[in-house]
Amino acid sequence: MMGLSWGPGAAPAWELPADSETPCILLEPLFGETGEALDFRWTSMNVPAEGFVRSLELGRHVSLWAREGAALLDVGALVRVLMRGVPHVGHLPGDAAGRRYVAVRHGEGLALWLLPRDEGQAADAHQAARERAAREEVEAALARAEQTVSALREAEERYRLATRATHDVLWDWHFATDRVRWDPGTGDAFGHATSILEHKLGWWGERVHDEDRDRVVEFVASTGDVWSEEYRFQRADGSWAHVLDRGVLARDDEGRPVRMIGSMMDVTERTRQLETMVEEARFRERFIGILGHDLRNPLNAIVLSARAQKRRGPLECTPEQHRQHAQRIESSATRMGNMIADLLDLTRARLAGGIPLRKGPTDLGAVCQQVVDELSAAYPNRAVAVDVDGKAEGEWDAERLAQVLSNLVGNALEHGSPDAPVFLRCWAKGEHQVLEVQNPGSPIPEELRERLFDPFRQGEGERAHEQGRRHGGLGLGLFIVKEIVQAHGGTVEVTSTQKDGTTFTVRLPRPPRPKAKAKAGRGRTRTA
């Protein structure tokens, strides 16, 4: 090897010719994750050094050089030579020749000279000379190192701020230890304590959603260099975050996978926005379907009745035909008006944050009786039993609650057993006023019950179930019932069994008793 510098010798530049009998080995440092030198490995050597390495069967890494259980070289001392520039002299343990070594800095690494015993004093003299010359160089090297450390800290700070701004969480999975180390930003993103930012891989797997785990954890056995998945990850408070997780495989010099480094991004808000967009698209489709189909039927009835009236003329049309045409026009117009009112309520509920109320002194007993009287005219052959127990006075929106009861009782009359009465009960229970509508008949199927209060439910397969419906509605009645009750701060529930039939229960909070005198209708009344 020609021109090995920074070594002992008589020449001022300490150059060693290729035929030198003094073994010399060039070493390069191996750095850890934080930039510190942890080990060295040889890159080249002269012929005498090759014989030394071959005789002791030494590998490339200095930390593994050992003889009879003792390390041949002090790696820590070599690191100090690299950092400070001050040469180091040490003995090779267990060496019968009594050789010792001299380590001096050479470029970005070290030059390791193996000297026989009789060359020791020359090496010591050389070391003393080198120490004097190295002091100035050490001071300059320390200044450069300080600048490097400062630059690294600044770059790391920029990197961490960038990852937090993009909600990225960095992770580093070491295969040998099966441990994963997370960036401290994880505590901000998912609420987990800093004490678990380094953990076994199983800790992460336990927090992947059950429905996603089999699909996501498959990447552990994958041999691909790049991995990317979206899944649900559990936060510290038990809620679920939608995350986009990406990783890149790192390999050693022999090509074996040793670690995977990646980042996890919280995309919960993006996922929620996409779901909202999908829901809004479905809503628009249903809305257009209503305008194109449901409103067209009563409009056609009005047009046909008007044309028949016009075609026959006042003299050709009998009083009975005239009455039928007028009644068809009136009922169709009323039906369209109900549909439009329902659409307006739906729009208020979705865009205005709920259906607006006009509260005032209200007697629910009187409201119940009013609703039953109105429905009795439409269902003259059906019986509705009203039971008002005790006082039913408070501050509510009487018109909106009449709309609630009209929808619930109307549904019970349409879908209940035609030979059995419908029961409407009203009573006070604690701090709530309870309204209950019950009808015997076939129970509501479980799959329908789960989405009974969703808008446009009639348009999703219930139209056959609701044939014969009085108003041919839009499937918005129960949705509006729920919105009105929730606007009052109450709840509405449904139970349906073969034995007891179907029961809708509305619970309204009872506000403080109003100062104004409520309407008549106090006490307990029964009407059939």
Salt bridges, closest charged atoms under 4 A:
GLU28 OE2 - ARG41 NE 2.74
GLU33 OE2 - HIS174 NE2 3.06
GLU33 OE2 - ARG259 NH2 3.04
ASP95 OD2 - ARG99 NE 3.03
ASP124 OD2 - ARG100 NH2 3.67
GLU137 OE2 - ARG105 NH2 2.54
GLU154 OE2 - ARG158 NH1 3.34
GLU156 OE2 - ARG160 NH2 3.01
ASP168 OD1 - ARG246 NH2 3.96
ASP172 OD2 - HIS174 NE2 3.48
ASP172 OD2 - ARG259 NH2 2.26
ASP183 OD1 - ARG160 NH1 2.26
ASP188 OD2 - ARG164 NH1 3.74
GLU198 OE2 - ARG179 NE 3.69
GLU206 OE1 - ARG207 NH1 3.61
ASP210 OD1 - ARG213 NH1 2.91
GLU211 OE1 - ARG232 NH2 3.03
ASP212 OD1 - ARG215 NH2 3.34
ASP212 OD2 - ARG232 NE 3.02
ASP225 OD1 - ARG251 NH2 2.79
GLU229 OE1 - ARG215 NH1 2.60
GLU230 OE2 - ARG270 NH2 2.87
ASP252 OD2 - ARG256 NE 3.00
ASP253 OD2 - ARG41 NH1 2.74
GLU254 OE1 - ARG256 NH2 3.46
ASP266 OD2 - ARG235 NH2 3.68
GLU269 OE1 - ARG272 NH1 2.68
GLU280 OE2 - ARG350 NH2 2.99
ASP294 OD2 - HIS293 ND1 3.99
ASP294 OD1 - ARG463 NH2 3.64
GLU320 OE2 - ARG323 NH2 2.47
ASP345 OD1 - ARG348 NH1 2.80
ASP345 OD2 - ARG400 NH1 3.09
ASP387 OD2 - ARG524 NH2 3.44
ASP387 OD2 - ARG526 NH2 3.50
ASP389 OD1 - ARG524 NH1 3.11
GLU393 OE2 - ARG522 NE 2.41
GLU414 OE1 - ARG469 NH1 3.64
GLU414 OE2 - ARG470 NE 3.85
GLU436 OE1 - ARG425 NH1 2.95
GLU446 OE1 - ARG449 NH1 3.16
GLU460 OE2 - ARG286 NH2 1.96
GLU460 OE1 - ARG451 NH1 3.29
GLU462 OE2 - ARG451 NH1 2.84
GLU466 OE2 - ARG457 NH1 2.91
GLU466 OE1 - ARG469 NH1 3.17
GLU493 OE1 - ARG507 NH1 3.54
